[in-house]
Amino acid sequence: MVFNLLKIMKEVYFFISALFVLSLYSCKNLSTSSSAQDSSSLHQTANQWSVQKINKWYKAKGDWVVGCNFTPAYAVNQLEFWQKETFDTARIDKELGWAEGLGFNLVRVFLHNLLWKQDSTGFLNRIDQFLTIADQHNIGVMFVFFDGVWNPFPQGGKQPAPVPHVHNSGWVQSPGAKILSDTAQYEQLKDYLQGVMRHFSHDSRVWVWDLFNEPDNDNGGRFPMGLSPKAKYKYSFILLKKSFKWAREVQPKQPLTAAPWHRNWADTAMLDPMDRFMFNHSDITSFHCYAPLKTTKKKVKILSRYKRPIICSEYMARPTGSTFENILPFFKKKHVGALNWGFVNGKTQTIYPWDSWTKEYTAPPKVWFHDILYSDGKPYDSAEVALIKNLTGVD
């Protein structure tokens, strides 16, 4: 009886020991798999610039990349900016002169596929004129090809007047929902992207190509006749992937990027697939952040894992705590490129907050949401402008 009990206990011991060894082996494999997954998200992808190459490029741009998202005051959207009937070189020259006066050296500028479809030759000529003006003011350009924000039903020709007191009331997506949801029409988008990029692929006045702005933005449900968030995500992801493929085929001298703008990026194993794709295929790590300093610092720390230059291609919304005073000194200290949203108050009306789409405003807000200057070039906040000049070294 005792012998049988000892025998049973011995067998149980060996069984438990085997389970323990097996569990250790499994945990090791899981850990290795997880590490491999985390590590793979940091590996260079096909045709992506090496870490060494992109950091050398960034260093050559000077001490600090700083500027703004630029839409001239006369334009309600990308189409009114660039169309032949409204394109205003004198006004652009004046405003970029003000930007130079602040010490800005880079502007982020939105294009649109309908402009290519309307008149590709004229469009290229106007882009060239813009680049000439920017270069005369010692300002480089980051062009944006596609955009997932605001109205999904763009139309060429005369653009509507801005809706009074509404933030970016006339801004349009590129491409619109109809083309975005029809992959059979993507060939025209390829022609547009490659046509513009090939023309300027070796042009030093173009610093960066930003392929798709906030592709999965559902715009807070403000356009219920557009694509559902699920469909928007699906088709935007398809176009995003194709955009990088088309751009790499051109082999431009300039780096490529696309900026994740929401969600949590801390755990590489848990990244949203679209965010993972943008981080893993961008030569420059760009991102958007309209949060206070504490959150902004966390995001920069997270993104430093990619060992690439970092550019925050959208920030600065005063009521949210993303102010020049709070954010810009940190960006300079960390050598993070900084492009605030908005410059001169004009038809985009981005001095009003996002909630102006649903909340009624009858007068300009006491605290501007975006923008730096009035339409005549006077600063909204003189102390703010003094801070910018001090940080850029032009005061």
NUZA-700256 format. One line per field, with one value per residue (C-alpha): z, x, y; residue in three letters; residue number from 1. Coordinates in Angstrom, 3 decimals. Example, Ala and Ser with C-alpha at 12.3 -4.5 7.8 and 13.67 -1.06 7.14 Angstrom:
z (7.800|7.140)
x (12.300|13.670)
y (-4.500|-1.060)
zadren (ala|ser)
lovo (1|2)
This chain:
z (0.000|1.002|-2.041|-4.353|-2.728|-3.167|-6.783|-7.428|-5.736|-7.839|-11.045|-10.010|-9.262|-12.697|-14.338|-12.542|-13.328|-16.998|-17.008|-15.355|-17.938|-20.731|-19.318|-19.158|-22.763|-23.821|-21.956|-23.550|-26.991|-26.284|-25.010|-28.051|-30.340|-28.614|-28.750|-32.394|-33.074|-31.197|-32.890|-36.344|-36.025|-35.804|-38.751|-41.965|-44.644|-48.374|-49.951|-46.708|-46.101|-43.609|-40.164|-41.027|-44.311|-42.936|-39.903|-42.175|-44.277|-41.192|-39.872|-43.198|-42.790|-39.999|-36.291|-36.190|-38.549|-37.600|-39.422|-39.984|-42.044|-44.739|-46.519|-47.715|-46.252|-49.602|-49.829|-48.184|-49.133|-51.241|-54.502|-54.016|-53.039|-56.334|-59.080|-61.880|-61.248|-57.598|-57.312|-55.934|-56.019|-54.564|-51.486|-51.112|-51.320|-48.634|-46.232|-46.721|-46.065|-42.695|-42.106|-42.879|-40.433|-37.684|-38.538|-40.097|-42.523|-43.533|-44.528|-44.934|-47.943|-49.183|-52.824|-54.354|-56.984|-58.732|-59.508|-61.488|-63.283|-64.209|-65.672|-64.848|-66.765|-65.231|-61.791|-62.086|-63.196|-60.195|-57.839|-59.376|-58.826|-55.210|-54.677|-56.191|-53.801|-50.795|-51.749|-52.015|-48.383|-47.399|-46.712|-47.692|-48.475|-47.303|-49.799|-48.798|-51.559|-49.970|-47.063|-45.078|-43.277|-43.588|-46.648|-48.609|-51.677|-53.322|-56.551|-58.762|-59.940|-57.857|-54.180|-51.684|-49.305|-45.784|-43.406|-40.879|-37.618|-38.567|-38.383|-41.826|-43.225|-46.842|-46.500|-48.734|-48.671|-51.337|-52.927|-52.318|-51.035|-54.505|-55.833|-52.532|-52.393|-56.025|-56.380|-60.150|-60.241|-58.363|-61.573|-61.841|-58.286|-59.207|-62.219|-59.976|-57.259|-59.607|-62.047|-59.391|-57.672|-60.834|-61.853|-58.531|-57.408|-57.555|-56.587|-53.422|-52.720|-51.823|-48.490|-47.747|-49.349|-46.905|-48.619|-46.688|-43.959|-41.262|-43.643|-41.159|-39.714|-39.415|-38.901|-35.876|-37.959|-39.431|-42.946|-42.597|-46.374|-46.727|-46.019|-42.719|-40.404|-41.173|-44.941|-44.659|-42.773|-45.266|-48.425|-46.914|-45.832|-49.356|-50.799|-48.133|-49.022|-52.720|-52.146|-50.603|-53.385|-56.105|-54.404|-53.994|-57.701|-58.474|-56.233|-55.163|-53.532|-50.788|-47.863|-47.444|-44.413|-43.183|-39.662|-37.181|-35.289|-32.565|-30.570|-28.224|-29.753|-26.615|-27.251|-30.693|-30.479|-30.015|-32.665|-34.924|-38.359|-40.098|-37.521|-37.697|-41.475|-41.338|-38.740|-40.540|-44.012|-43.275|-43.672|-41.157|-38.090|-38.158|-35.878|-34.866|-31.295|-29.969|-26.354|-23.380|-22.737|-20.523|-23.224|-25.960|-24.066|-23.706|-27.415|-28.362|-25.959|-27.480|-31.051|-30.314|-30.456|-34.258|-34.139|-36.947|-37.101|-35.586|-36.965|-35.316|-38.478|-36.596|-33.133|-31.399|-30.326|-27.528|-25.524|-25.376|-23.741|-26.928|-27.011|-28.350|-24.817|-23.542|-26.497|-28.726|-26.271|-25.658|-29.378|-29.878|-26.937|-28.333|-31.934|-32.922|-36.046|-35.298|-37.723|-36.033|-37.687|-39.237|-39.928|-41.137|-40.168|-43.359|-45.101|-43.307|-40.067|-37.925|-35.142|-34.262|-32.480|-33.894|-32.013|-34.121|-36.465|-33.834|-31.454|-32.622|-32.537|-33.439|-32.940|-32.929|-29.789|-27.211|-27.361|-30.931|-31.585|-34.319|-36.395|-35.478|-37.473|-38.518|-42.264|-42.236|-40.648|-37.115|-34.402|-32.454|-29.446|-29.495|-26.655|-28.619|-31.692|-29.549|-28.131|-31.611|-32.822|-29.764|-30.299|-34.031|-33.418|-35.505|-32.760)
x (0.000|2.822|4.815|1.882|1.365|5.041|4.874|1.832|3.462|6.597|4.563|2.643|5.967|7.369|4.100|4.116|7.803|7.145|4.311|6.571|9.333|6.776|5.334|8.801|9.425|6.069|6.669|10.087|8.559|5.785|8.306|10.507|7.501|6.378|9.873|10.150|6.835|7.919|11.306|9.830|7.828|11.121|12.866|13.512|10.977|11.576|12.831|12.464|15.400|17.880|18.079|21.533|20.420|17.350|19.191|21.907|19.190|17.582|20.864|21.508|18.276|19.798|19.406|15.647|12.702|9.888|6.942|3.224|0.470|-0.088|-3.285|-3.387|-6.124|-7.934|-8.625|-11.493|-9.855|-7.183|-9.060|-9.449|-5.785|-4.554|-7.145|-6.116|-8.947|-8.028|-4.298|-2.776|1.029|1.124|-0.808|1.233|4.433|3.230|2.190|5.337|7.291|5.554|6.428|10.076|9.908|8.979|11.940|9.861|11.747|9.087|5.426|3.060|0.787|-2.188|-2.710|-5.785|-6.361|-9.083|-6.507|-4.505|-7.610|-8.662|-5.378|-2.239|0.120|-1.268|-1.271|2.411|3.225|1.440|3.228|6.505|5.553|4.706|8.028|9.885|8.197|8.806|12.449|12.899|11.827|14.180|11.253|11.037|7.771|6.092|3.349|0.340|-1.290|-4.377|-6.557|-9.266|-10.612|-13.940|-16.217|-16.138|-17.842|-15.307|-16.173|-13.940|-14.731|-15.927|-15.860|-18.603|-18.174|-17.230|-20.087|-19.940|-18.161|-17.462|-14.018|-12.732|-16.271|-15.176|-12.309|-12.620|-11.279|-8.931|-10.049|-13.779|-15.813|-16.968|-13.458|-12.056|-14.643|-14.082|-10.671|-11.208|-10.655|-7.361|-5.349|-6.173|-4.922|-1.692|-1.281|-1.798|0.645|3.342|2.814|3.427|6.177|8.104|8.064|9.589|11.347|14.794|13.735|15.515|12.731|10.497|11.663|9.152|6.224|3.362|1.258|-2.033|-3.371|-5.421|-6.745|-9.147|-10.618|-14.389|-14.902|-17.078|-19.982|-20.520|-21.017|-23.518|-23.958|-20.276|-18.624|-19.187|-16.142|-15.591|-15.696|-13.585|-10.914|-10.969|-10.589|-8.250|-5.911|-5.923|-5.088|-2.471|-0.604|-0.817|0.374|3.618|4.082|3.481|5.790|8.623|8.381|9.271|12.367|12.272|15.236|12.923|11.762|8.208|5.952|2.384|1.365|-0.605|-2.817|-4.741|-4.818|-2.146|1.280|3.070|2.976|4.302|2.648|-0.755|-0.500|-3.481|-2.564|-2.840|-0.638|1.866|2.013|2.597|5.349|7.046|7.006|7.713|11.263|10.498|8.426|5.646|2.637|-0.176|-0.814|-3.141|-2.607|-0.942|2.783|2.630|0.946|3.105|6.252|4.984|4.303|7.740|9.374|7.413|8.252|11.957|12.165|12.208|15.546|14.361|13.813|10.459|8.212|4.940|3.156|0.088|-0.130|-1.297|-4.903|-4.848|-7.932|-6.654|-3.372|-1.357|0.088|3.300|4.321|3.833|4.931|7.399|10.341|10.097|10.095|13.191|14.973|14.257|14.996|11.464|10.174|7.136|4.388|1.441|-1.987|-2.888|-1.048|-3.083|-6.735|-8.779|-11.484|-10.661|-11.776|-9.691|-9.641|-12.933|-12.808|-13.789|-17.072|-18.240|-19.624|-22.234|-22.206|-23.377|-20.898|-21.893|-18.558|-14.854|-13.818|-11.850|-9.158|-8.298|-8.201|-5.509|-3.683|-1.035|-1.712|-4.622|-5.163|-3.086|-0.117|-0.590|-0.125|-3.044|-0.734|2.450|4.008|3.415|5.142|8.036|8.429|8.470|11.082|13.212|13.160|13.900|16.620|15.319|14.465)
y (0.000|2.344|1.287|2.032|5.440|6.310|5.182|7.371|10.358|9.857|9.799|12.928|14.669|13.848|14.921|18.290|18.774|18.114|20.639|23.210|22.716|22.872|26.088|27.660|26.685|28.107|31.363|31.679|31.165|33.653|36.170|35.632|35.943|39.142|40.595|39.658|41.354|44.479|44.450|43.884|47.082|48.987|47.355|49.238|48.320|47.989|51.230|53.153|55.455|54.075|55.639|56.939|58.514|60.280|61.622|62.987|64.645|66.176|67.502|69.219|71.210|73.259|73.586|73.189|72.641|75.004|76.527|76.164|74.614|77.212|78.214|81.845|84.005|84.291|80.539|78.648|75.347|73.645|74.245|77.988|78.123|76.633|77.108|79.460|81.916|82.473|81.695|84.906|85.093|88.607|87.542|84.353|86.384|88.770|86.025|83.952|87.129|87.315|83.664|84.376|87.273|84.809|82.614|79.845|77.612|75.066|75.214|72.275|72.793|70.764|69.817|68.132|65.448|67.517|70.198|67.657|66.445|70.002|71.191|69.244|71.546|74.704|73.094|72.169|75.706|77.178|74.777|75.917|79.563|78.822|77.056|79.999|82.414|80.158|79.717|83.490|83.624|80.759|78.457|74.787|73.009|69.813|68.942|66.834|64.742|63.189|64.300|62.525|65.602|67.454|67.567|64.266|65.794|68.135|69.932|72.011|75.501|78.414|77.478|78.379|81.278|80.229|79.509|82.372|81.535|77.875|76.291|75.224|75.164|74.821|72.332|69.266|65.722|64.432|62.252|62.568|59.628|58.605|58.006|56.756|53.957|52.919|51.322|51.069|54.835|54.746|54.897|58.605|59.081|57.319|59.612|62.635|61.606|60.399|63.254|65.901|63.970|63.169|66.824|67.888|64.696|66.299|69.812|70.961|73.453|70.516|69.157|66.391|64.548|63.945|61.294|61.202|63.475|61.696|59.028|57.421|60.629|60.116|63.878|63.311|62.048|65.521|64.133|61.254|60.999|60.124|56.798|55.042|55.042|51.352|51.872|55.028|53.109|50.244|52.309|54.876|52.095|50.677|54.100|54.773|51.579|52.317|55.881|54.689|52.149|54.751|57.247|54.728|53.916|57.539|57.362|61.014|62.695|63.891|61.722|60.444|60.555|60.121|61.086|58.992|61.384|59.529|56.281|54.921|54.199|53.036|49.264|48.370|44.954|46.605|49.310|49.823|48.363|51.732|53.461|50.623|50.960|54.720|54.456|51.571|53.129|56.784|58.033|60.790|59.975|62.558|62.860|65.231|66.326|69.021|68.010|69.748|69.474|66.377|64.290|65.789|64.790|61.233|60.960|62.268|59.819|56.938|57.941|58.323|54.509|54.722|56.592|58.859|62.615|63.568|66.291|67.249|68.316|69.576|71.125|74.346|74.735|77.269|76.138|72.539|73.550|73.080|76.588|78.075|78.970|75.411|73.318|75.149|75.417|71.671|70.897|73.030|71.428|67.958|69.003|67.989|69.705|71.862|72.908|74.563|74.579|77.904|81.111|84.109|84.422|84.195|82.212|78.969|80.642|78.341|80.906|79.176|75.789|72.418|72.495|75.454|72.799|71.954|74.916|78.339|81.220|84.766|86.513|85.612|83.750|85.686|83.007|82.043|78.312|78.399|81.051|83.604|86.770|88.950|89.345|92.550|90.798|92.106|89.471|88.091|87.976|90.065|88.068|84.864|86.269|87.507|83.989|82.431|84.910|84.330|80.564|80.833|83.393|86.284|88.796)
zadren (met|val|phe|asn|leu|leu|lys|ile|met|lys|glu|val|tyr|phe|phe|ile|ser|ala|leu|phe|val|leu|ser|leu|tyr|ser|cys|lys|asn|leu|ser|thr|ser|ser|ser|ala|gln|asp|ser|ser|ser|leu|his|gln|thr|ala|asn|gln|trp|ser|val|gln|lys|ile|asn|lys|trp|tyr|lys|ala|lys|gly|asp|trp|val|val|gly|cys|asn|phe|thr|pro|ala|tyr|ala|val|asn|gln|leu|glu|phe|trp|gln|lys|glu|thr|phe|asp|thr|ala|arg|ile|asp|lys|glu|leu|gly|trp|ala|glu|gly|leu|gly|phe|asn|leu|val|arg|val|phe|leu|his|asn|leu|leu|trp|lys|gln|asp|ser|thr|gly|phe|leu|asn|arg|ile|asp|gln|phe|leu|thr|ile|ala|asp|gln|his|asn|ile|gly|val|met|phe|val|phe|phe|asp|gly|val|trp|asn|pro|phe|pro|gln|gly|gly|lys|gln|pro|ala|pro|val|pro|his|val|his|asn|ser|gly|trp|val|gln|ser|pro|gly|ala|lys|ile|leu|ser|asp|thr|ala|gln|tyr|glu|gln|leu|lys|asp|tyr|leu|gln|gly|val|met|arg|his|phe|ser|his|asp|ser|arg|val|trp|val|trp|asp|leu|phe|asn|glu|pro|asp|asn|asp|asn|gly|gly|arg|phe|pro|met|gly|leu|ser|pro|lys|ala|lys|tyr|lys|tyr|ser|phe|ile|leu|leu|lys|lys|ser|phe|lys|trp|ala|arg|glu|val|gln|pro|lys|gln|pro|leu|thr|ala|ala|pro|trp|his|arg|asn|trp|ala|asp|thr|ala|met|leu|asp|pro|met|asp|arg|phe|met|phe|asn|his|ser|asp|ile|thr|ser|phe|his|cys|tyr|ala|pro|leu|lys|thr|thr|lys|lys|lys|val|lys|ile|leu|ser|arg|tyr|lys|arg|pro|ile|ile|cys|ser|glu|tyr|met|ala|arg|pro|thr|gly|ser|thr|phe|glu|asn|ile|leu|pro|phe|phe|lys|lys|lys|his|val|gly|ala|leu|asn|trp|gly|phe|val|asn|gly|lys|thr|gln|thr|ile|tyr|pro|trp|asp|ser|trp|thr|lys|glu|tyr|thr|ala|pro|pro|lys|val|trp|phe|his|asp|ile|leu|tyr|ser|asp|gly|lys|pro|tyr|asp|ser|ala|glu|val|ala|leu|ile|lys|asn|leu|thr|gly|val|asp)
lovo (1|2|3|4|5|6|7|8|9|10|11|12|13|14|15|16|17|18|19|20|21|22|23|24|25|26|27|28|29|30|31|32|33|34|35|36|37|38|39|40|41|42|43|44|45|46|47|48|49|50|51|52|53|54|55|56|57|58|59|60|61|62|63|64|65|66|67|68|69|70|71|72|73|74|75|76|77|78|79|80|81|82|83|84|85|86|87|88|89|90|91|92|93|94|95|96|97|98|99|100|101|102|103|104|105|106|107|108|109|110|111|112|113|114|115|116|117|118|119|120|121|122|123|124|125|126|127|128|129|130|131|132|133|134|135|136|137|138|139|140|141|142|143|144|145|146|147|148|149|150|151|152|153|154|155|156|157|158|159|160|161|162|163|164|165|166|167|168|169|170|171|172|173|174|175|176|177|178|179|180|181|182|183|184|185|186|187|188|189|190|191|192|193|194|195|196|197|198|199|200|201|202|203|204|205|206|207|208|209|210|211|212|213|214|215|216|217|218|219|220|221|222|223|224|225|226|227|228|229|230|231|232|233|234|235|236|237|238|239|240|241|242|243|244|245|246|247|248|249|250|251|252|253|254|255|256|257|258|259|260|261|262|263|264|265|266|267|268|269|270|271|272|273|274|275|276|277|278|279|280|281|282|283|284|285|286|287|288|289|290|291|292|293|294|295|296|297|298|299|300|301|302|303|304|305|306|307|308|309|310|311|312|313|314|315|316|317|318|319|320|321|322|323|324|325|326|327|328|329|330|331|332|333|334|335|336|337|338|339|340|341|342|343|344|345|346|347|348|349|350|351|352|353|354|355|356|357|358|359|360|361|362|363|364|365|366|367|368|369|370|371|372|373|374|375|376|377|378|379|380|381|382|383|384|385|386|387|388|389|390|391|392|393|394|395)
